[in-house]
Amino acid sequence: MGLQSYSNIENGDSLLFDFPRDTMNLGTVNEGEIVPFSFTVKNNYETIVYVSQVYPSCGCTKAEIDTFYLYPQESKKLNFNFDSNGRPGMNYRIIRVFTEKGLFDVRFKVNVIPKE
């Protein structure tokens, strides 16, 4: 069963703000590895969108950017690092992105092989 991404973007029209809707699979890593990953968001609104916060659900995930503006039709790549140290097994995490138009969640999963 797959996880669904959540959005309450203005009027339920999340198509005006492109973001990954399927759970991103980061694969399998050894415990202790730092896993870099990214996704792209795009503003399809006719106005500037202000992203007021990029909030990972866990201290194990760090965002390289916190706040920014997206102009109409502009895209931005958001970079993250997942620290697998102390996280053996399957991990399901959320990155919540807040805008003045609403918020959306991007989900990812990663399987961490425990240290021996």
N, CA, C and O atoms as a printed pandas DataFrame, in Angstrom:
     atom_number atom_name residue_name chain_id  residue_number  x_coord  y_coord  z_coord
0              1         N          MET        A               1    0.843   -1.168    0.000
1              2        CA          MET        A               1    0.000    0.000    0.000
2              3         C          MET        A               1    0.894    1.239    0.000
3              4         O          MET        A               1    1.747    1.379    0.877
4              5         N          GLY        A               2    0.715    2.139   -0.967
5              6        CA          GLY        A               2    1.537    3.331   -1.079
6              7         C          GLY        A               2    1.025    4.458   -0.212
7              8         O          GLY        A               2   -0.166    4.536    0.085
8              9         N          LEU        A               3    1.917    5.316    0.185
9             10        CA          LEU        A               3    1.537    6.505    0.935
10            11         C          LEU        A               3    1.101    7.581   -0.046
11            12         O          LEU        A               3    1.660    7.685   -1.138
12            13         N          GLN        A               4    0.125    8.370    0.322
13            14        CA          GLN        A               4   -0.357    9.451   -0.525
14            15         C          GLN        A               4    0.187   10.781   -0.019
15            16         O          GLN        A               4    0.280   11.004    1.188
16            17         N          SER        A               5    0.542   11.653   -0.939
17            18        CA          SER        A               5    0.963   12.993   -0.547
18            19         C          SER        A               5   -0.262   13.814   -0.208
19            20         O          SER        A               5   -1.333   13.616   -0.783
20            21         N          TYR        A               6   -0.105   14.724    0.714
21            22        CA          TYR        A               6   -1.197   15.558    1.202
22            23         C          TYR        A               6   -1.002   16.983    0.704
23            24         O          TYR        A               6    0.125   17.471    0.619
24            25         N          SER        A               7   -2.092   17.639    0.378
25            26        CA          SER        A               7   -2.030   19.041    0.011
26            27         C          SER        A               7   -3.330   19.728    0.373
27            28         O          SER        A               7   -4.409   19.163    0.193
28            29         N          ASN        A               8   -3.233   20.936    0.881
29            30        CA          ASN        A               8   -4.432   21.751    1.047
30            31         C          ASN        A               8   -4.235   23.062    0.303
31            32         O          ASN        A               8   -4.770   24.100    0.692
32            33         N          ILE        A               9   -3.455   22.998   -0.781
33            34        CA          ILE        A               9   -3.207   24.183   -1.595
34            35         C          ILE        A               9   -4.548   24.803   -1.991
35            36         O          ILE        A               9   -5.516   24.097   -2.274
36            37         N          GLU        A              10   -4.583   26.117   -2.004
37            38        CA          GLU        A              10   -5.760   26.953   -2.259
38            39         C          GLU        A              10   -6.822   26.288   -3.143
39            40         O          GLU        A              10   -6.534   25.848   -4.256
40            41         N          ASN        A              11   -8.041   26.225   -2.631
41            42        CA          ASN        A              11   -9.197   25.677   -3.341
42            43         C          ASN        A              11   -9.004   24.226   -3.770
43            44         O          ASN        A              11   -9.689   23.754   -4.678
44            45         N          GLY        A              12   -8.092   23.523   -3.138
45            46        CA          GLY        A              12   -7.846   22.133   -3.490
46            47         C          GLY        A              12   -7.176   21.978   -4.837
47            48         O          GLY        A              12   -7.016   20.851   -5.305
48            49         N          ASP        A              13   -6.779   23.057   -5.478
49            50        CA          ASP        A              13   -6.192   22.989   -6.807
50            51         C          ASP        A              13   -4.679   22.903   -6.714
51            52         O          ASP        A              13   -3.974   23.854   -7.051
52            53         N          SER        A              14   -4.188   21.780   -6.264
53            54        CA          SER        A              14   -2.753   21.617   -6.070
54            55         C          SER        A              14   -2.004   21.509   -7.390
55            56         O          SER        A              14   -0.773   21.509   -7.397
56            57         N          LEU        A              15   -2.724   21.415   -8.517
57            58        CA          LEU        A              15   -2.045   21.371   -9.805
58            59         C          LEU        A              15   -1.376   22.702  -10.129
59            60         O          LEU        A              15   -0.508   22.768  -10.999
60            61         N          LEU        A              16   -1.778   23.763   -9.430
61            62        CA          LEU        A              16   -1.149   25.058   -9.649
62            63         C          LEU        A              16    0.221   25.136   -8.993
63            64         O          LEU        A              16    0.969   26.087   -9.223
64            65         N          PHE        A              17    0.549   24.149   -8.186
65            66        CA          PHE        A              17    1.863   24.085   -7.572
66            67         C          PHE        A              17    2.351   22.657   -7.754
67            68         O          PHE        A              17    1.865   21.744   -7.087
68            69         N          ASP        A              18    3.309   22.457   -8.652
69            70        CA          ASP        A              18    3.816   21.118   -8.939
70            71         C          ASP        A              18    4.787   20.667   -7.858
71            72         O          ASP        A              18    5.697   21.404   -7.477
72            73         N          PHE        A              19    4.583   19.455   -7.370
73            74        CA          PHE        A              19    5.482   18.829   -6.418
74            75         C          PHE        A              19    5.297   17.325   -6.532
75            76         O          PHE        A              19    4.278   16.887   -7.067
76            77         N          PRO        A              20    6.241   16.505   -6.050
77            78        CA          PRO        A              20    6.091   15.055   -6.144
78            79         C          PRO        A              20    4.887   14.569   -5.340
79            80         O          PRO        A              20    4.760   14.880   -4.156
80            81         N          ARG        A              21    4.007   13.809   -5.984
81            82        CA          ARG        A              21    2.829   13.289   -5.306
82            83         C          ARG        A              21    2.988   11.838   -4.867
83            84         O          ARG        A              21    2.322   11.390   -3.933
84            85         N          ASP        A              22    3.857   11.117   -5.531
85            86        CA          ASP        A              22    4.122    9.733   -5.146
86            87         C          ASP        A              22    5.261    9.698   -4.132
87            88         O          ASP        A              22    6.125   10.574   -4.126
88            89         N          THR        A              23    5.255    8.691   -3.288
89            90        CA          THR        A              23    6.333    8.531   -2.313
90            91         C          THR        A              23    7.653    8.292   -3.052
91            92         O          THR        A              23    7.747    7.402   -3.897
92            93         N          MET        A              24    8.656    9.087   -2.730
93            94        CA          MET        A              24    9.977    8.932   -3.330
94            95         C          MET        A              24   10.692    7.775   -2.635
95            96         O          MET        A              24   10.741    7.720   -1.406
96            97         N          ASN        A              25   11.239    6.863   -3.412
97            98        CA          ASN        A              25   11.952    5.718   -2.863
98            99         C          ASN        A              25   13.448    5.985   -2.967
99           100         O          ASN        A              25   13.999    6.062   -4.065
100          101         N          LEU        A              26   14.101    6.126   -1.810
101          102        CA          LEU        A              26   15.538    6.394   -1.786
102          103         C          LEU        A              26   16.361    5.112   -1.776
103          104         O          LEU        A              26   17.590    5.161   -1.727
104          105         N          GLY        A              27   15.687    3.962   -1.822
105          106        CA          GLY        A              27   16.387    2.686   -1.921
106          107         C          GLY        A              27   16.840    2.145   -0.579
107          108         O          GLY        A              27   16.255    2.437    0.464
108          109         N          THR        A              28   17.906    1.343   -0.633
109          110        CA          THR        A              28   18.464    0.684    0.550
110          111         C          THR        A              28   19.869    1.214    0.790
111          112         O          THR        A              28   20.679    1.305   -0.133
112          113         N          VAL        A              29   20.148    1.563    2.048
113          114        CA          VAL        A              29   21.464    2.095    2.415
114          115         C          VAL        A              29   21.939    1.400    3.688
115          116         O          VAL        A              29   21.157    0.779    4.408
116          117         N          ASN        A              30   23.225    1.520    3.942
117          118        CA          ASN        A              30   23.789    1.004    5.187
118          119         C          ASN        A              30   23.649    2.058    6.281
119          120         O          ASN        A              30   23.816    3.253    6.039
120          121         N          GLU        A              31   23.337    1.587    7.494
121          122        CA          GLU        A              31   23.205    2.513    8.616
122          123         C          GLU        A              31   24.476    3.335    8.767
123          124         O          GLU        A              31   25.583    2.801    8.699
124          125         N          GLY        A              32   24.312    4.623    8.971
125          126        CA          GLY        A              32   25.437    5.541    9.104
126          127         C          GLY        A              32   25.663    6.381    7.855
127          128         O          GLY        A              32   26.360    7.395    7.908
128          129         N          GLU        A              33   25.082    5.970    6.734
129          130        CA          GLU        A              33   25.232    6.749    5.503
130          131         C          GLU        A              33   24.368    8.003    5.538
131          132         O          GLU        A              33   23.275    8.004    6.106
132          133         N          ILE        A              34   24.867    9.057    4.928
133          134        CA          ILE        A              34   24.093   10.270    4.686
134          135         C          ILE        A              34   23.602   10.162    3.239
135          136         O          ILE        A              34   24.397    9.991    2.315
136          137         N          VAL        A              35   22.293   10.263    3.057
137          138        CA          VAL        A              35   21.703   10.073    1.734
138          139         C          VAL        A              35   21.216   11.419    1.197
139          140         O          VAL        A              35   20.227   11.959    1.693
140          141         N          PRO        A              36   21.901   11.967    0.187
141          142        CA          PRO        A              36   21.420   13.215   -0.413
142          143         C          PRO        A              36   20.282   12.903   -1.385
143          144         O          PRO        A              36   20.311   11.885   -2.076
144          145         N          PHE        A              37   19.290   13.774   -1.432
145          146        CA          PHE        A              37   18.208   13.634   -2.409
146          147         C          PHE        A              37   17.591   15.002   -2.639
147          148         O          PHE        A              37   17.844   15.947   -1.892
148          149         N          SER        A              38   16.789   15.094   -3.668
149          150        CA          SER        A              38   16.174   16.377   -4.000
150          151         C          SER        A              38   14.852   16.150   -4.713
151          152         O          SER        A              38   14.565   15.051   -5.188
152          153         N          PHE        A              39   14.062   17.194   -4.780
153          154        CA          PHE        A              39   12.879   17.212   -5.623
154          155         C          PHE        A              39   12.669   18.647   -6.093
155          156         O          PHE        A              39   13.215   19.588   -5.518
156          157         N          THR        A              40   11.881   18.797   -7.131
157          158        CA          THR        A              40   11.635   20.098   -7.728
158          159         C          THR        A              40   10.190   20.513   -7.513
159          160         O          THR        A              40    9.274   19.700   -7.636
160          161         N          VAL        A              41    9.996   21.775   -7.194
161          162        CA          VAL        A              41    8.658   22.362   -7.100
162          163         C          VAL        A              41    8.553   23.422   -8.191
163          164         O          VAL        A              41    9.549   24.031   -8.581
164          165         N          LYS        A              42    7.326   23.634   -8.678
165          166        CA          LYS        A              42    7.103   24.633   -9.722
166          167         C          LYS        A              42    5.848   25.428   -9.413
167          168         O          LYS        A              42    4.830   24.870   -9.003
168          169         N          ASN        A              43    5.931   26.735   -9.613
169          170        CA          ASN        A              43    4.806   27.635   -9.407
170          171         C          ASN        A              43    4.057   27.824  -10.726
171          172         O          ASN        A              43    4.572   28.465  -11.642
172          173         N          ASN        A              44    2.849   27.274  -10.828
173          174        CA          ASN        A              44    2.004   27.464  -12.000
174          175         C          ASN        A              44    0.961   28.553  -11.789
175          176         O          ASN        A              44    0.114   28.783  -12.652
176          177         N          TYR        A              45    1.024   29.226  -10.633
177          178        CA          TYR        A              45    0.132   30.359  -10.384
178          179         C          TYR        A              45    0.569   31.533  -11.262
179          180         O          TYR        A              45    1.673   31.532  -11.807
180          181         N          GLU        A              46   -0.294   32.522  -11.390
181          182        CA          GLU        A              46    0.040   33.741  -12.131
182          183         C          GLU        A              46    0.633   34.806  -11.211
183          184         O          GLU        A              46    0.899   35.927  -11.645
184          185         N          THR        A              47    0.838   34.459   -9.955
185          186        CA          THR        A              47    1.413   35.372   -8.970
186          187         C          THR        A              47    2.613   34.705   -8.295
187          188         O          THR        A              47    2.815   33.497   -8.410
188          189         N          ILE        A              48    3.395   35.511   -7.598
189          190        CA          ILE        A              48    4.542   34.996   -6.852
190          191         C          ILE        A              48    4.022   34.172   -5.673
191          192         O          ILE        A              48    3.043   34.544   -5.025
192          193         N          VAL        A              49    4.684   33.059   -5.408
193          194        CA          VAL        A              49    4.356   32.223   -4.250
194          195         C          VAL        A              49    5.527   32.294   -3.275
195          196         O          VAL        A              49    6.681   32.086   -3.651
196          197         N          TYR        A              50    5.209   32.589   -2.025
197          198        CA          TYR        A              50    6.223   32.638   -0.977
198          199         C          TYR        A              50    6.195   31.331   -0.201
199          200         O          TYR        A              50    5.162   30.957    0.355
200          201         N          VAL        A              51    7.312   30.646   -0.162
201          202        CA          VAL        A              51    7.452   29.435    0.648
202          203         C          VAL        A              51    8.032   29.882    1.981
203          204         O          VAL        A              51    9.189   30.295    2.065
204          205         N          SER        A              52    7.212   29.794    3.016
205          206        CA          SER        A              52    7.590   30.339    4.321
206          207         C          SER        A              52    8.349   29.351    5.193
207          208         O          SER        A              52    9.030   29.749    6.138
208          209         N          GLN        A              53    8.233   28.056    4.877
209          210        CA          GLN        A              53    8.944   27.060    5.682
210          211         C          GLN        A              53    9.019   25.739    4.937
211          212         O          GLN        A              53    8.063   25.320    4.285
212          213         N          VAL        A              54   10.170   25.092    5.045
213          214        CA          VAL        A              54   10.369   23.720    4.568
214          215         C          VAL        A              54   10.727   22.922    5.812
215          216         O          VAL        A              54   11.797   23.106    6.392
216          217         N          TYR        A              55    9.809   22.021    6.223
217          218        CA          TYR        A              55    9.908   21.392    7.537
218          219         C          TYR        A              55    9.939   19.866    7.434
219          220         O          TYR        A              55    8.893   19.247    7.236
220          221         N          PRO        A              56   11.120   19.246    7.566
221          222        CA          PRO        A              56   11.183   17.784    7.621
222          223         C          PRO        A              56   10.553   17.262    8.913
223          224         O          PRO        A              56   10.627   17.916    9.953
224          225         N          SER        A              57    9.937   16.091    8.841
225          226        CA          SER        A              57    9.212   15.521    9.980
226          227         C          SER        A              57   10.126   14.947   11.046
227          228         O          SER        A              57    9.660   14.563   12.119
228          229         N          CYS        A              58   11.404   14.885   10.769
229          230        CA          CYS        A              58   12.326   14.215   11.681
230          231         C          CYS        A              58   13.665   14.938   11.655
231          232         O          CYS        A              58   14.058   15.490   10.627
232          233         N          GLY        A              59   14.355   14.934   12.773
233          234        CA          GLY        A              59   15.688   15.522   12.839
234          235         C          GLY        A              59   16.707   14.795   11.981
235          236         O          GLY        A              59   17.821   15.280   11.786
236          237         N          CYS        A              60   16.324   13.624   11.463
237          238        CA          CYS        A              60   17.218   12.839   10.617
238          239         C          CYS        A              60   17.315   13.419    9.204
239          240         O          CYS        A              60   18.181   13.014    8.429
240          241         N          THR        A              61   16.438   14.356    8.866
241          242        CA          THR        A              61   16.422   14.942    7.522
242          243         C          THR        A              61   16.667   16.443    7.623
243          244         O          THR        A              61   15.985   17.144    8.370
244          245         N          LYS        A              62   17.637   16.922    6.871
245          246        CA          LYS        A              62   17.998   18.342    6.886
246          247         C          LYS        A              62   17.739   18.943    5.513
247          248         O          LYS        A              62   18.101   18.372    4.485
248          249         N          ALA        A              63   17.099   20.115    5.522
249          250        CA          ALA        A              63   16.863   20.866    4.286
250          251         C          ALA        A              63   17.982   21.875    4.091
251          252         O          ALA        A              63   18.462   22.461    5.061
252          253         N          GLU        A              64   18.403   22.086    2.848
253          254        CA          GLU        A              64   19.434   23.077    2.559
254          255         C          GLU        A              64   18.857   24.477    2.411
255          256         O          GLU        A              64   19.600   25.458    2.405
256          257         N          ILE        A              65   17.531   24.577    2.290
257          258        CA          ILE        A              65   16.884   25.876    2.136
258          259         C          ILE        A              65   15.650   25.908    3.017
259          260         O          ILE        A              65   15.029   24.875    3.268
260          261         N          ASP        A              66   15.299   27.088    3.483
261          262        CA          ASP        A              66   14.187   27.208    4.415
262          263         C          ASP        A              66   13.040   28.018    3.833
263          264         O          ASP        A              66   11.896   27.565    3.826
264          265         N          THR        A              67   13.346   29.222    3.342
265          266        CA          THR        A              67   12.316   30.088    2.783
266          267         C          THR        A              67   12.777   30.621    1.427
267          268         O          THR        A              67   13.973   30.791    1.188
268          269         N          PHE        A              68   11.809   30.883    0.541
269          270        CA          PHE        A              68   12.145   31.430   -0.772
270          271         C          PHE        A              68   10.872   31.871   -1.486
271          272         O          PHE        A              68    9.761   31.515   -1.094
272          273         N          TYR        A              69   11.063   32.650   -2.537
273          274        CA          TYR        A              69    9.967   33.069   -3.409
274          275         C          TYR        A              69   10.069   32.310   -4.718
275          276         O          TYR        A              69   11.167   32.048   -5.209
276          277         N          LEU        A              70    8.912   31.955   -5.288
277          278        CA          LEU        A              70    8.855   31.354   -6.620
278          279         C          LEU        A              70    8.006   32.263   -7.499
279          280         O          LEU        A              70    6.842   32.523   -7.194
280          281         N          TYR        A              71    8.588   32.738   -8.578
281          282        CA          TYR        A              71    7.857   33.574   -9.511
282          283         C          TYR        A              71    7.001   32.697  -10.429
283          284         O          TYR        A              71    7.251   31.496  -10.533
284          285         N          PRO        A              72    6.007   33.268  -11.089
285          286        CA          PRO        A              72    5.155   32.470  -11.972
286          287         C          PRO        A              72    5.989   31.665  -12.982
287          288         O          PRO        A              72    6.887   32.199  -13.633
288          289         N          GLN        A              73    5.672   30.388  -13.094
289          290        CA          GLN        A              73    6.336   29.426  -13.988
290          291         C          GLN        A              73    7.773   29.098  -13.589
291          292         O          GLN        A              73    8.478   28.414  -14.331
292          293         N          GLU        A              74    8.212   29.573  -12.437
293          294        CA          GLU        A              74    9.566   29.274  -11.974
294          295         C          GLU        A              74    9.583   27.933  -11.248
295          296         O          GLU        A              74    8.635   27.573  -10.550
296          297         N          SER        A              75   10.676   27.206  -11.427
297          298        CA          SER        A              75   10.910   25.936  -10.727
298          299         C          SER        A              75   12.112   26.102   -9.809
299          300         O          SER        A              75   12.996   26.922  -10.055
300          301         N          LYS        A              76   12.126   25.309   -8.752
301          302        CA          LYS        A              76   13.263   25.338   -7.828
302          303         C          LYS        A              76   13.518   23.921   -7.340
303          304         O          LYS        A              76   12.598   23.203   -6.948
304          305         N          LYS        A              77   14.783   23.541   -7.373
305          306        CA          LYS        A              77   15.208   22.241   -6.863
306          307         C          LYS        A              77   15.513   22.389   -5.383
307          308         O          LYS        A              77   16.302   23.249   -4.991
308          309         N          LEU        A              78   14.891   21.554   -4.559
309          310        CA          LEU        A              78   15.121   21.570   -3.117
310          311         C          LEU        A              78   15.989   20.365   -2.757
311          312         O          LEU        A              78   15.676   19.234   -3.130
312          313         N          ASN        A              79   17.077   20.612   -2.032
313          314        CA          ASN        A              79   18.034   19.567   -1.668
314          315         C          ASN        A              79   17.930   19.222   -0.189
315          316         O          ASN        A              79   17.705   20.088    0.656
316          317         N          PHE        A              80   18.100   17.935    0.102
317          318        CA          PHE        A              80   17.981   17.415    1.454
318          319         C          PHE        A              80   19.050   16.364    1.712
319          320         O          PHE        A              80   19.647   15.824    0.780
320          321         N          ASN        A              81   19.282   16.083    2.985
321          322        CA          ASN        A              81   20.155   14.984    3.413
322          323         C          ASN        A              81   19.436   14.188    4.490
323          324         O          ASN        A              81   18.956   14.743    5.478
324          325         N          PHE        A              82   19.370   12.871    4.280
325          326        CA          PHE        A              82   18.805   11.964    5.273
326          327         C          PHE        A              82   19.959   11.267    5.976
327          328         O          PHE        A              82   20.793   10.643    5.320
328          329         N          ASP        A              83   20.022   11.363    7.303
329          330        CA          ASP        A              83   21.061   10.724    8.103
330          331         C          ASP        A              83   20.504    9.401    8.618
331          332         O          ASP        A              83   19.603    9.385    9.457
332          333         N          SER        A              84   21.043    8.295    8.116
333          334        CA          SER        A              84   20.526    6.972    8.467
334          335         C          SER        A              84   21.062    6.438    9.793
335          336         O          SER        A              84   20.661    5.358   10.228
336          337         N          ASN        A              85   21.952    7.171   10.436
337          338        CA          ASN        A              85   22.536    6.733   11.701
338          339         C          ASN        A              85   21.444    6.558   12.766
339          340         O          ASN        A              85   20.691    7.493   13.040
340          341         N          GLY        A              86   21.359    5.380   13.358
341          342        CA          GLY        A              86   20.368    5.100   14.391
342          343         C          GLY        A              86   18.957    4.900   13.855
343          344         O          GLY        A              86   17.994    4.993   14.616
344          345         N          ARG        A              87   18.815    4.627   12.566
345          346        CA          ARG        A              87   17.495    4.482   11.922
346          347         C          ARG        A              87   17.377    3.165   11.163
347          348         O          ARG        A              87   16.977    3.178    9.999
348          349         N          PRO        A              88   17.714    2.013   11.781
349          350        CA          PRO        A              88   17.645    0.750   11.048
350          351         C          PRO        A              88   16.204    0.394   10.665
351          352         O          PRO        A              88   15.249    0.761   11.350
352          353         N          GLY        A              89   16.083   -0.330    9.552
353          354        CA          GLY        A              89   14.770   -0.772    9.078
354          355         C          GLY        A              89   14.191    0.190    8.060
355          356         O          GLY        A              89   14.871    1.097    7.578
356          357         N          MET        A              90   12.903   -0.026    7.738
357          358        CA          MET        A              90   12.230    0.826    6.763
358          359         C          MET        A              90   11.819    2.136    7.423
359          360         O          MET        A              90   11.195    2.134    8.483
360          361         N          ASN        A              91   12.165    3.235    6.805
361          362        CA          ASN        A              91   11.845    4.570    7.304
362          363         C          ASN        A              91   10.912    5.271    6.327
363          364         O          ASN        A              91   11.181    5.325    5.127
364          365         N          TYR        A              92    9.828    5.800    6.844
365          366        CA          TYR        A              92    8.887    6.604    6.066
366          367         C          TYR        A              92    8.901    8.004    6.666
367          368         O          TYR        A              92    8.644    8.166    7.859
368          369         N          ARG        A              93    9.196    9.009    5.862
369          370        CA          ARG        A              93    9.320   10.381    6.362
370          371         C          ARG        A              93    8.534   11.342    5.476
371          372         O          ARG        A              93    8.183   11.029    4.338
372          373         N          ILE        A              94    8.269   12.524    6.037
373          374        CA          ILE        A              94    7.507   13.563    5.347
374          375         C          ILE        A              94    8.296   14.861    5.393
375          376         O          ILE        A              94    8.925   15.180    6.402
376          377         N          ILE        A              95    8.260   15.603    4.304
377          378        CA          ILE        A              95    8.765   16.974    4.278
378          379         C          ILE        A              95    7.554   17.852    4.001
379          380         O          ILE        A              95    6.913   17.727    2.957
380          381         N          ARG        A              96    7.248   18.728    4.928
381          382        CA          ARG        A              96    6.074   19.606    4.809
382          383         C          ARG        A              96    6.558   20.974    4.317
383          384         O          ARG        A              96    7.472   21.570    4.887
384          385         N          VAL        A              97    5.922   21.452    3.250
385          386        CA          VAL        A              97    6.278   22.732    2.645
386          387         C          VAL        A              97    5.095   23.684    2.813
387          388         O          VAL        A              97    3.990   23.413    2.342
388          389         N          PHE        A              98    5.347   24.799    3.492
389          390        CA          PHE        A              98    4.303   25.784    3.781
390          391         C          PHE        A              98    4.422   26.958    2.810
391          392         O          PHE        A              98    5.510   27.494    2.600
392          393         N          THR        A              99    3.284   27.352    2.216
393          394        CA          THR        A              99    3.219   28.537    1.366
394          395         C          THR        A              99    2.019   29.363    1.795
395          396         O          THR        A              99    1.181   28.890    2.563
396          397         N          GLU        A             100    1.930   30.598    1.303
397          398        CA          GLU        A             100    0.745   31.392    1.633
398          399         C          GLU        A             100   -0.489   30.879    0.895
399          400         O          GLU        A             100   -1.608   31.277    1.217
400          401         N          LYS        A             101   -0.299   30.007   -0.086
401          402        CA          LYS        A             101   -1.413   29.401   -0.815
402          403         C          LYS        A             101   -1.922   28.136   -0.115
403          404         O          LYS        A             101   -3.003   27.640   -0.432
404          405         N          GLY        A             102   -1.145   27.621    0.828
405          406        CA          GLY        A             102   -1.482   26.382    1.527
406          407         C          GLY        A             102   -0.219   25.596    1.826
407          408         O          GLY        A             102    0.882   26.146    1.792
408          409         N          LEU        A             103   -0.370   24.333    2.116
409          410        CA          LEU        A             103    0.790   23.500    2.418
410          411         C          LEU        A             103    0.701   22.205    1.635
411          412         O          LEU        A             103   -0.367   21.807    1.170
412          413         N          PHE        A             104    1.845   21.560    1.501
413          414        CA          PHE        A             104    1.858   20.241    0.890
414          415         C          PHE        A             104    2.948   19.393    1.526
415          416         O          PHE        A             104    3.940   19.903    2.045
416          417         N          ASP        A             105    2.734   18.088    1.470
417          418        CA          ASP        A             105    3.680   17.116    2.008
418          419         C          ASP        A             105    4.332   16.361    0.870
419          420         O          ASP        A             105    3.670   15.975   -0.093
420          421         N          VAL        A             106    5.624   16.152    0.984
421          422        CA          VAL        A             106    6.350   15.267    0.084
422          423         C          VAL        A             106    6.846   14.119    0.946
423          424         O          VAL        A             106    7.478   14.335    1.981
424          425         N          ARG        A             107    6.557   12.903    0.516
425          426        CA          ARG        A             107    6.900   11.713    1.301
426          427         C          ARG        A             107    8.049   10.959    0.648
427          428         O          ARG        A             107    8.180   10.914   -0.575
428          429         N          PHE        A             108    8.880   10.367    1.507
429          430        CA          PHE        A             108    9.931    9.497    0.995
430          431         C          PHE        A             108   10.114    8.320    1.930
431          432         O          PHE        A             108    9.738    8.355    3.101
432          433         N          LYS        A             109   10.702    7.280    1.372
433          434        CA          LYS        A             109   11.009    6.088    2.173
434          435         C          LYS        A             109   12.425    5.649    1.848
435          436         O          LYS        A             109   12.937    5.869    0.751
436          437         N          VAL        A             110   13.038    5.021    2.837
437          438        CA          VAL        A             110   14.395    4.492    2.669
438          439         C          VAL        A             110   14.550    3.305    3.620
439          440         O          VAL        A             110   14.137    3.358    4.778
440          441         N          ASN        A             111   15.151    2.242    3.107
441          442        CA          ASN        A             111   15.404    1.057    3.919
442          443         C          ASN        A             111   16.849    1.119    4.399
443          444         O          ASN        A             111   17.772    1.238    3.593
444          445         N          VAL        A             112   17.046    1.036    5.728
445          446        CA          VAL        A             112   18.385    1.151    6.312
446          447         C          VAL        A             112   18.801   -0.211    6.874
447          448         O          VAL        A             112   18.150   -0.759    7.764
448          449         N          ILE        A             113   19.887   -0.735    6.339
449          450        CA          ILE        A             113   20.440   -2.003    6.824
450          451         C          ILE        A             113   21.211   -1.720    8.114
451          452         O          ILE        A             113   22.126   -0.896    8.117
452          453         N          PRO        A             114   20.847   -2.406    9.226
453          454        CA          PRO        A             114   21.497   -2.112   10.509
454          455         C          PRO        A             114   22.987   -2.471   10.515
455          456         O          PRO        A             114   23.443   -3.362    9.799
456          457         N          LYS        A             115   23.724   -1.735   11.358
457          458        CA          LYS        A             115   25.140   -2.074   11.579
458          459         C          LYS        A             115   25.215   -3.425   12.253
459          460         O          LYS        A             115   24.326   -3.808   13.013
460          461         N          GLU        A             116   26.273   -4.133   11.969
461          462        CA          GLU        A             116   26.434   -5.456   12.610
462          463         C          GLU        A             116   27.210   -5.340   13.888
463          464         O          GLU        A             116   27.443   -6.344   14.561
